[in-house]
């Protein structure tokens, strides 16, 4: 392997033996072969390490290193070791499109102003069955608008310039599991961001995903990331809390000036988004229903939450094949919030359009 590969792929893995072989194969089989794969074993207790070491014996482009300090420490450990001009992220339960690296590198070389490029992702279930194509804003201006309120790049689908990543100082532990969102906000200060319209990754939905257990913390980390970014935009120093150990709490964000109502709204929205995403797969329907029950109890009778719950029940009824119940819930949703129905149908139209993009 060349000492300076074109791309460094960084893939943390913790107890990932179920999906890891397919993830590794999808990197190994890239049409762009000038890469190194830095696989970071984050203290696995299953067969992950054995799988990684076998992959390294079979392919000299694979390097296995120790993490063990948690997800952010593992990510940083792998990224700081990167020797490639480009740095590609990958998770151990996802699957890369065979031309992912070739397409993203070609795009970055044609657009030197872009520091990070993601792409569309296809949500799949644990068996790899397709659920839905999820497109993100493609152009820098649209990405920046979206970043004001939520994430705009799918983390495991991003390839970035290694030099730009290094200039940010890397992922920040305090913001986990919104550390990727915090990174995009800081990288946006260095250059343009982009998403390819083509599908570059299959993102796997399965019961027990790490992020599902950390929804509240993810919402708080995202709020803190936006607050820090607002300080930087205004020419102010970031809140000193950004450099403290541990995770952000709701009480701490209140002390930093965020209204409790805003924090609560962000927590509710995070749970709703995940409930709607999990409803796409029969495997995670129970988790979707539990999440919505929890958020309903938390939000009370708020109309916006209720209407999204009715929409969610319509989707679940349709999946069960109960078309009468699905139609009834859809009519209820239309009465509660016609704007929501229109937005969702337009979103579906966008998904159908995206399905015409280059695929597997």
C-alpha positions as CSV (number, residue, x, y, z in Angstrom):
1,X,0.0,0.0,0.0
2,X,1.3,3.5,-0.8
3,X,2.4,5.5,2.2
4,X,0.0,8.4,1.1
5,X,-3.2,6.9,-0.2
6,X,-5.7,9.2,-1.9
7,X,-8.4,8.4,0.7
8,X,-8.4,7.4,4.3
9,X,-11.7,5.6,5.3
10,X,-12.2,5.7,9.1
11,X,-14.6,3.1,10.5
12,X,-15.1,2.8,14.3
13,X,-16.5,-0.6,15.4
14,X,-17.8,-1.8,18.7
15,X,-19.5,-5.2,19.1
16,X,-20.3,-5.0,15.4
17,X,-19.8,-8.6,14.3
18,X,-23.3,-9.0,12.9
19,X,-23.0,-6.4,10.1
20,X,-19.2,-5.8,10.0
21,X,-18.3,-8.3,7.2
22,X,-20.7,-6.6,4.7
23,X,-19.5,-3.1,5.7
24,X,-15.9,-4.2,5.2
25,X,-16.7,-5.8,1.8
26,X,-18.4,-2.7,0.6
27,X,-15.2,-0.6,1.3
28,X,-12.9,-3.3,-0.1
29,X,-14.9,-3.5,-3.4
30,X,-14.8,0.3,-4.1
31,X,-14.1,1.1,-7.8
32,X,-11.5,3.6,-6.5
33,X,-8.9,1.4,-5.0
34,X,-6.4,4.0,-3.8
35,X,-7.4,4.1,-0.1
36,X,-6.6,2.9,3.3
37,X,-9.2,1.6,5.8
38,X,-8.5,2.6,9.4
39,X,-10.7,0.3,11.5
40,X,-10.9,1.4,15.1
41,X,-11.8,-1.3,17.6
42,X,-13.6,0.5,20.3
43,X,-13.3,-2.1,23.1
44,X,-15.4,-4.8,21.4
45,X,-16.3,-7.9,23.4
46,X,-17.7,-10.0,20.6
47,X,-16.0,-11.3,17.4
48,X,-15.4,-7.8,16.0
49,X,-11.6,-7.8,16.6
50,X,-11.1,-11.2,15.0
51,X,-13.1,-10.1,11.9
52,X,-11.0,-6.9,11.6
53,X,-7.7,-8.7,12.0
54,X,-8.7,-11.2,9.4
55,X,-9.6,-8.4,7.0
56,X,-6.1,-6.8,7.6
57,X,-4.4,-10.1,6.9
58,X,-6.3,-10.4,3.6
59,X,-5.9,-6.8,2.4
60,X,-2.9,-4.6,3.2
61,X,-5.0,-1.5,2.8
62,X,-6.7,-2.3,6.1
63,X,-5.2,-1.1,9.4
64,X,-6.7,-2.1,12.8
65,X,-6.1,0.2,15.7
66,X,-7.4,0.4,19.3
67,X,-9.9,2.9,20.5
68,X,-11.5,1.9,23.7
69,X,-12.3,5.4,24.9
70,X,-15.8,5.7,23.5
71,X,-17.3,6.7,20.1
72,X,-15.8,10.2,19.9
73,X,-12.3,9.1,21.1
74,X,-12.4,6.2,18.6
75,X,-13.3,8.5,15.7
76,X,-10.6,11.0,16.6
77,X,-8.0,8.3,17.0
78,X,-8.7,7.0,13.5
79,X,-9.0,10.4,11.9
80,X,-5.7,11.7,13.3
81,X,-4.0,8.6,11.8
82,X,-5.4,9.4,8.4
83,X,-2.7,9.7,5.7
84,X,-5.0,10.3,2.7
85,X,-5.7,13.6,1.1
86,X,-9.4,12.8,1.6
87,X,-11.1,11.5,4.8
88,X,-14.2,9.3,4.4
89,X,-16.4,8.3,7.2
90,X,-18.0,4.9,7.5
91,X,-20.0,3.0,10.1
92,X,-19.6,-0.7,10.8
93,X,-23.3,-1.5,10.2
94,X,-23.8,0.4,6.9
95,X,-22.9,-0.4,3.2
96,X,-21.1,1.8,0.7
97,X,-22.2,2.1,-2.9
98,X,-19.4,0.6,-5.0
99,X,-18.7,4.0,-6.6
100,X,-19.1,6.1,-3.5
101,X,-15.4,7.1,-3.1
102,X,-14.9,7.6,-6.8
103,X,-17.9,9.8,-7.1
104,X,-17.1,11.9,-4.0
105,X,-13.4,12.3,-4.8
106,X,-14.3,13.3,-8.4
107,X,-16.7,15.9,-7.0
108,X,-14.3,17.3,-4.5
109,X,-11.5,17.5,-7.1
110,X,-13.9,19.4,-9.4
111,X,-15.0,21.7,-6.6
112,X,-12.0,22.9,-4.6
113,X,-14.1,25.3,-2.6
114,X,-16.0,22.3,-1.0
115,X,-14.5,20.9,2.2
116,X,-17.0,18.1,2.8
117,X,-19.3,16.2,0.5
118,X,-22.1,13.8,1.6
119,X,-24.8,12.3,-0.5
120,X,-28.2,10.7,-0.6
121,X,-28.7,7.6,1.6
122,X,-31.0,4.6,1.2
123,X,-32.5,3.4,4.5
124,X,-32.6,-0.4,4.7
125,X,-33.6,-2.8,7.4
126,X,-31.3,-5.3,9.2
127,X,-31.5,-7.7,6.3
128,X,-30.6,-5.0,3.8
129,X,-34.1,-4.6,2.4
130,X,-34.7,-1.1,1.0
131,X,-37.1,1.1,2.9
132,X,-36.7,4.7,1.5
133,X,-34.3,6.9,-0.2
134,X,-33.5,10.0,1.9
135,X,-32.2,13.0,0.0
136,X,-30.5,15.9,1.7
137,X,-30.0,19.5,0.3
138,X,-27.3,19.4,-2.4
139,X,-26.1,23.0,-2.6
140,X,-24.1,24.9,0.0
141,X,-26.7,27.7,0.5
142,X,-29.5,25.1,1.2
143,X,-27.2,23.1,3.5
144,X,-26.4,26.2,5.5
145,X,-30.1,27.1,5.9
146,X,-30.9,23.6,7.1
147,X,-27.9,23.6,9.5
148,X,-29.5,26.5,11.4
149,X,-32.1,24.1,12.8
150,X,-30.9,20.5,12.1
151,X,-28.3,18.3,10.6
152,X,-27.8,18.4,6.8
153,X,-25.2,15.7,6.1
154,X,-25.4,12.0,6.8
155,X,-22.3,11.4,8.9
156,X,-21.3,7.9,7.6
157,X,-21.8,9.1,4.0
158,X,-19.4,12.0,4.1
159,X,-16.0,12.4,2.5
160,X,-14.0,15.5,3.5
161,X,-10.7,17.1,3.0
162,X,-8.3,15.8,5.7
163,X,-6.6,19.2,6.0
164,X,-9.9,20.9,6.7
165,X,-10.9,18.3,9.3
166,X,-7.5,18.8,11.0
167,X,-8.1,22.6,11.1
168,X,-11.3,22.1,13.1
169,X,-9.4,20.2,15.8
170,X,-11.6,17.1,15.3
171,X,-14.8,15.8,16.9
172,X,-15.7,17.3,20.3
173,X,-16.7,14.9,23.1
174,X,-19.1,17.3,24.8
175,X,-21.4,17.4,21.9
176,X,-21.8,13.6,21.5
177,X,-24.0,12.2,19.9
178,X,-24.4,15.4,17.9
179,X,-20.6,15.7,17.5
180,X,-21.0,15.3,13.7
181,X,-23.5,18.2,13.6
182,X,-21.1,20.3,15.6
183,X,-18.3,19.4,13.2
184,X,-20.3,20.4,10.1
185,X,-21.1,23.8,11.7
186,X,-17.4,24.4,12.2
187,X,-16.4,23.0,8.8
188,X,-18.9,25.4,7.2
189,X,-16.7,28.2,8.5
190,X,-13.8,26.9,6.4
191,X,-15.5,26.3,3.1
192,X,-18.5,25.1,1.2
193,X,-20.5,21.9,1.9
194,X,-22.3,19.7,-0.6
195,X,-24.3,16.6,-0.9
196,X,-24.3,14.4,-4.1
197,X,-27.7,13.7,-5.5
198,X,-26.7,10.1,-6.0
199,X,-27.2,7.5,-3.3
200,X,-23.8,6.8,-1.8
201,X,-24.6,4.7,1.2
202,X,-27.1,2.2,2.6
203,X,-27.9,3.3,6.2
204,X,-29.2,0.4,8.3
205,X,-32.2,0.8,10.6
206,X,-32.2,-2.0,13.3
207,X,-33.4,-2.4,16.8
208,X,-30.9,-1.3,19.5
209,X,-29.1,1.3,17.4
210,X,-26.8,3.3,19.6
211,X,-28.4,6.6,18.8
212,X,-31.8,5.4,19.9
213,X,-30.7,5.2,23.5
214,X,-29.2,8.7,23.3
215,X,-32.0,10.7,21.8
216,X,-32.3,13.3,24.5
217,X,-28.5,13.8,24.7
218,X,-28.4,14.2,20.9
219,X,-31.0,16.9,21.1
220,X,-29.1,18.7,23.8
221,X,-25.8,18.4,22.0
222,X,-27.4,19.8,18.9
223,X,-28.7,22.8,20.8
224,X,-25.3,23.4,22.3
225,X,-23.7,23.2,18.9
226,X,-26.0,25.8,17.4
227,X,-25.4,28.1,20.4
228,X,-21.7,27.8,20.0
229,X,-22.0,28.4,16.2
230,X,-24.1,31.5,16.9
231,X,-21.4,32.9,19.2
232,X,-18.8,32.3,16.5
233,X,-20.9,34.0,13.8
234,X,-21.3,37.1,16.1
235,X,-17.6,37.3,16.7
236,X,-17.9,36.2,20.3
237,X,-15.9,33.4,22.0
238,X,-17.8,30.2,22.4
239,X,-19.4,29.5,25.8
240,X,-16.7,28.2,28.2
241,X,-18.9,25.2,28.8
242,X,-18.0,23.9,25.3
243,X,-14.6,22.9,26.6
244,X,-15.8,21.2,29.8
245,X,-15.9,17.5,30.3
246,X,-19.1,15.5,30.3
247,X,-22.3,15.9,28.3
248,X,-24.5,19.0,28.2
249,X,-27.6,19.0,30.4
250,X,-30.9,20.9,30.0
251,X,-30.1,22.9,33.2
252,X,-26.7,23.9,31.8
253,X,-28.2,25.1,28.5
254,X,-30.8,27.1,30.4
255,X,-28.0,28.8,32.3
256,X,-26.4,29.6,29.0
257,X,-29.5,31.5,28.0
258,X,-31.7,29.0,26.1
259,X,-35.3,29.2,27.2
260,X,-36.7,26.0,28.8
261,X,-39.5,25.9,26.2
262,X,-37.0,25.9,23.4
263,X,-35.1,23.0,25.0
264,X,-38.3,21.0,25.5
265,X,-39.4,21.6,21.9
266,X,-36.1,20.3,20.7
267,X,-36.4,17.2,22.8
268,X,-39.9,16.5,21.5
269,X,-38.9,17.1,17.9
270,X,-35.9,14.7,18.2
271,X,-38.2,11.9,19.5
272,X,-40.8,12.6,16.8
273,X,-38.2,12.5,14.0
274,X,-36.9,9.2,15.2
275,X,-40.4,7.7,15.7
276,X,-41.2,8.7,12.1
277,X,-38.0,7.2,10.8
278,X,-38.3,3.9,12.8
279,X,-41.9,3.6,11.4
280,X,-40.4,2.9,8.0
281,X,-39.3,-0.7,9.0
282,X,-41.5,-3.5,10.4
283,X,-38.6,-4.5,12.6
284,X,-38.6,-1.1,14.4
285,X,-42.3,-0.4,14.5
286,X,-42.6,-1.3,18.2
287,X,-39.8,1.2,19.0
288,X,-41.6,3.8,16.9
289,X,-44.8,3.4,18.7
290,X,-43.1,3.5,22.1
291,X,-41.2,6.7,21.2
292,X,-44.4,8.3,20.1
293,X,-46.2,7.3,23.3
294,X,-43.3,8.8,25.3
295,X,-43.3,12.0,23.4
296,X,-47.1,12.3,23.5
297,X,-47.0,12.0,27.3
298,X,-44.3,14.6,27.4
299,X,-45.9,17.1,25.0
300,X,-49.5,16.8,26.3
301,X,-52.2,18.0,23.8
302,X,-50.0,20.1,21.5
303,X,-51.7,20.1,18.2
304,X,-48.6,19.8,16.1
305,X,-47.5,16.7,18.0
306,X,-50.9,15.2,17.9
307,X,-51.2,15.6,14.1
308,X,-47.8,14.0,13.5
309,X,-48.9,11.1,15.7
310,X,-52.0,10.6,13.6
311,X,-49.8,10.6,10.5
312,X,-47.5,8.1,12.1
313,X,-50.5,5.8,13.0
314,X,-51.7,6.1,9.4
315,X,-48.3,4.9,8.1
316,X,-48.2,2.0,10.6
317,X,-51.8,0.9,9.7
318,X,-50.8,0.9,6.0
319,X,-47.8,-1.3,6.7
320,X,-50.1,-3.8,8.5
321,X,-52.3,-3.8,5.5
322,X,-55.2,-2.2,7.4
323,X,-56.1,0.3,4.6
324,X,-59.4,1.3,6.2
325,X,-57.6,2.4,9.4
326,X,-54.9,4.1,7.4
327,X,-57.5,6.1,5.4
328,X,-59.3,7.0,8.6
329,X,-56.2,8.3,10.3
330,X,-55.1,10.2,7.1
331,X,-58.5,12.0,7.1
332,X,-58.1,12.8,10.8
333,X,-54.6,14.2,10.1
334,X,-56.0,16.3,7.2
335,X,-58.6,17.8,9.5
336,X,-56.0,18.5,12.2
337,X,-53.2,19.8,10.0
338,X,-53.7,20.0,6.3
339,X,-50.3,21.7,5.9
340,X,-48.6,18.6,7.4
341,X,-50.3,16.3,4.9
342,X,-49.3,18.5,2.0
343,X,-45.7,18.7,3.2
344,X,-45.4,15.0,3.7
345,X,-46.9,14.3,0.3
346,X,-44.5,16.7,-1.3
347,X,-41.7,15.0,0.6
348,X,-42.8,11.7,-0.9
349,X,-42.8,13.2,-4.3
350,X,-39.2,14.3,-3.7
351,X,-38.3,10.8,-2.6
352,X,-39.8,9.3,-5.8
353,X,-37.8,11.8,-7.8
354,X,-34.7,10.9,-5.9
355,X,-35.3,7.2,-6.7
356,X,-34.3,8.1,-10.3
357,X,-30.8,9.0,-9.1
358,X,-27.9,6.6,-9.8
359,X,-28.3,3.5,-7.6
360,X,-26.7,0.1,-6.9
